[in-house]
Amino acid sequence: AEDERRGGASIVPTVVCGWNIMQYLANDVAQDYFRTVIGRFSKDVFRKQLMIEQSSRTRKGLTVSPTSVRGADDDEDDADLSPQEQLLAYKRKMISKHFANYLTRAVGELIEDGGGPEAFPQLPGSHLRLTNPALEFVKNILVVLDLDPDTRQETTYLRKSLFAQIGIQEYSAVTKWRNPAASFVLPDVHCAECHECIDVDLCATPPDDDDGGPSGGRHWSCSNCGARYGSERVEGRLVEIVQRKCLRYQLQDVRCAKTQRIATRAMARTSDCSAPLKLDIGRDAFLREMTIMSNLASYYDLEYLKEITSSFLGH
């Protein structure tokens, strides 16, 4: 990058939005707003950093060829600040002024569009019951902006403003962010083409499109060579995993909630010390795993897996 700047080459930063939480937003409008805000926070800050570095070298008397980089809302008042202070002031102004106005308009549009649970896509990793498109958009935007410790205070002010616009108290339980994208990693998936053996997150790996495919155009591909994984082989392994999980759940021990000792009395509701009994694998955890498997079966049209999981979930 240094040689390119000295040679007068243009630096054109591009942003690839790879946040999988964006796919779980309610509609294309929310996803476009998310992509724009997070992209600007990455791209514009980087461009501003390049301009500050160029200006700093110029003041030091170095011969630097001008670049084609242009920053948004460059302030002449920051000339006396150090480079770090200039970048910090730019990021804070971006959130407190530009993003505040932009997100207020975006949230207003999402509130006007309305929608409920039916507006959210059903993806393999969907494991939460989402009901408010505007609320989920705000929560996902804020959790990403909050990753920068330099703008934590501005993000807090923005949080108060956006939640007030939605009509939800800032410290309400529904404002707590939970990852909408569950994860299920299938270990040692073998590629028949390149013979690479890797662990694949079946919920996070985006499907490829192939209109001629037998599984509705949705399948997994090798990240190394791009060859398609055999859906039948993946489905067979998933069915085995489901059956083992079910067997382990049904044959597990029950323990005393107080002493953690395994209960020895059959059909007893309490332990020897009259404390309630608990499971090593809770019912909610088991059903959550089965729901993810059911989502995978429905999304990728895996009929046998769908039949197995439906029997456990009572569908």
N, C-alpha and C positions, 0 to 999 in steps of 0.2 A: 504494500500500500504506500510506503514511503517513496519507493522508486517511481510509482505512478504519479504521485503528487509532484515530485521534482521534475518529471518529464512532461508535465502539463496534461496528463490524461484525466479524463472526467471520472469521478467516482459517483456512481449511481446506486445507492443502497436500495435493496429490495427486501420485502418482508414476506415470509411464508408463515401463515397462521396455522400452527399445528396443535392448537388447544382442542383436545377432544371434548371438553365440557361445552364448547360452542355447539356441537352437534345435538346436544340435549336441550337446547333452547326451543321455545315453542314454535317459532315460525322463521321464515327467511328474513323478515324485517329485523327481528331481534338478532339473528346471526350476522346480518350485514352491519348493524350498529356495533356489535361486539368486535367484529373483525376490523372495523374502521378505527375504533377507539384504541384498541390494543396495538394495532399496526402503527398508528400515529405516535403513540407513546414510545414505541421502539425506534421507528424510523426517524422522526423529527428530532428526537434527543440525540441520536447518533449523528445526524447532519449538523446539528448545532455544535456538537463536540468537535467535529472536523473544522468548522469555521473558527471556533475559539482557538484551536491549536494553530491554525493558519495565521490568525491575527497575532497570537503570542510570538510566533517565529518572526513575523514581520517587524514587530516592535523590537525584537532582539537584533535586528539588522541582518537576518538571514535572507538569502535570495530564494524565494519560493514562488513557483509558477502558480498563477491563480487557477482554482478549480471551478467547476461548474456547480458546486454545491451551494444551495440557497436554503436558508432557514426561515421558518415562519416567525413573523413578529420579532425581528431582531431589534434589540434595544441599544441605543447609543449610550444610555445611562450606565450600562454595565462595564464600560471601558476601564474604569478604575478598579474593578474587582479582580480578584485572582481567577484563573481559569476554572478552578473547582467551584468558587462562589458564583461565577457566571452561569455555569451549567445547572447548579442547584436552584438559582433564581428562575431560570428558564423552565425547569421541570415543575416547580411550584406554581408558577404563573399558568402553565399549561393546564394543570388540574383545577386550580381555583377559579380560573376565568373561562378558558375555552371549553374544557370538558364539562364544567358545571352547566354552561348554557346548552351545549350540545346534548348532554344526557338528559337534561330537563325536557328538551323537546322530544327526545327518543322515548322517554318513559310516558310522556303525555300521549304519544301516538300509540304505544302499546296498550295503555289503559283504554283509549278510545276503541281499539280493535277488540278488546275484551278476550273472551275465551276461558276455558276451564281445563280440567284434566284431559279432555279429548284433544286439546291443541298440541300436546306434547308428543313427540315421536316415540314409538316403542322400539328401542334399539336393544341389542343383546345385553348391554350393561345397565339397562333401566331397572332400578331396584327401589326407587323412591316414588311415593305418590305425590306428584307435583300438580298444583292446582291453580297457581297464579302466574301467568306469563311475565308480567311486569316485575313482580317480586323476584322471580328466579333470574331474570336478566340483571337486575340491580345487584343481587348477591354475587353472581358470577363475575360481573365487572369489578366490583369492589375487592373481591378476594385476589384478583390479579394485580390491581393497582396497589394493594396493600403489601405486595411483595417488596416494593421499594421502600427501605427504611427512611430515605431522605424526604419523602413526601407523605409520611404517615399522618401528620397533623392535617394536611390539606384533604387527604382521603377521609379522615374522620369527619370533617366539616361537610364534605360531599355526601357522606353516608347519612348524616342527619337530614340534609336537605332532600335527598331522594326518597328516603323512607317516609318523611313527612308528606311528600307529594303523593305517595301511594296510600297514605292513611294508616300506616302501621307504626307502632312505637319502636324506637330504635333498639331497645334491649328486649324486645319480645322474643319468645322462643323460636318463632318462625323465621326470624332474621338470621339465625345461626346457619352458616353455610355447611352443607354436607355434600361430599362429592357425588354427583348424580351418576357417575360412570363407574359401575362395578368392574372388577377385574377377575378374570379366570385364566390362569396360565397353564397351558397344556405342555408338559415337558417333553423334550426329545422328539420333536416332530421331524421326520426324515424326509428329505427331498429326493425324489427318484431321479432327478436330472443332474444336479450338482453334488448330490450325496452329502449335503450340509445337514447337520442335525442341531436344531436350535429349539429354544423354548418360545412358544408363541402365545401371546395374550389374545385369546379368541374374541374378547369383547372390545379390545382397543384397536385391533388390526382392521383397517378399513377394507371392505370387500372390493374386488375388481368387478367390472361389468363385462359380461359376455352373453349377448343375447341368445347365442346358440347353446349355452350351458344347460345341463339338465336340472340345475338347482335354482332356476329363476334368475340366472345371471349373477348370483352372489356366491362367492367362494373365497378361500384363502390362498395366498400366493407366497412363494418363497421370497424372502427379503434379499436373498443373495443373487438369484438368477431370474426371478420372476415367474418360474414355472408354477403351475397350479398344484396344490395339495389335493390328494384324493379325498373327496367328501365322505365316501363310504368308510375309508379307514379312520378318518377323524371321528365319524359318528360311532363306529364300533368302540373306539377307546372311550368316548364320552359315556356310552351306555354302560361300559364296565365300571367307570368311575361312579356313576349314579347308583349302580347296584351295590358297590362296596360301601358307599356312604350310607345307603339305606340299611345295609346289614350292620354296620358299625353303630348306627343310631339305635336300632332295635335291640342289639345285644349289649349295650353299654351298661355300666354299673350306676347305681344311684348312691349318693353319698350324703352323709350328715352335713347339713349346712353349718353346723357349729364346730364339729371336730374334724371334718373332712374325711372321716372314716367310711369305708364301704359298708353299706347296709347288708346285714346277713339274714334278716327276717323277711321271708317272702310275703308279698301282698300287704306289707305294713305301710302306713301313711307317714309315720314318724320314726325317728331313730331310737336307739336305746335310752338316750337322754331326753327324749320327747321333743327334739328339735325337728323342724321340717326337713324333708329329703330334697335333694336337687340332682339334676342331670349333669354329666360332664359335657354333653353336647346339647345345648338348649333347643327347644322346639322352634323358636324364632330363627335361630342360626341355620337349622336344618332346612326350614322352609325357604329361607333366603337363598341358599345354595340351589335348591330345586327350582326356584323361580328363575334364577340365572340360566340354568340348564334349559328350562322351558322356553325362555326368550331366545336362546341360541337355536333351539329346534324350530321355533316359529319363523325366525328371521332368515335362516338358511334352508328352510324347508326340509328338515331332517325328520322324516315321518316316524321311523322307529323310536328315535329319542323322544319325539313328541308324545308318542303313545305311552312310553315308560314314565315320563315325568307327569303326564296327566293323571295316571293312576295314583301317584303319590300326592298330588295337589288336589285331587278330587274334582278335576274339571269335567 
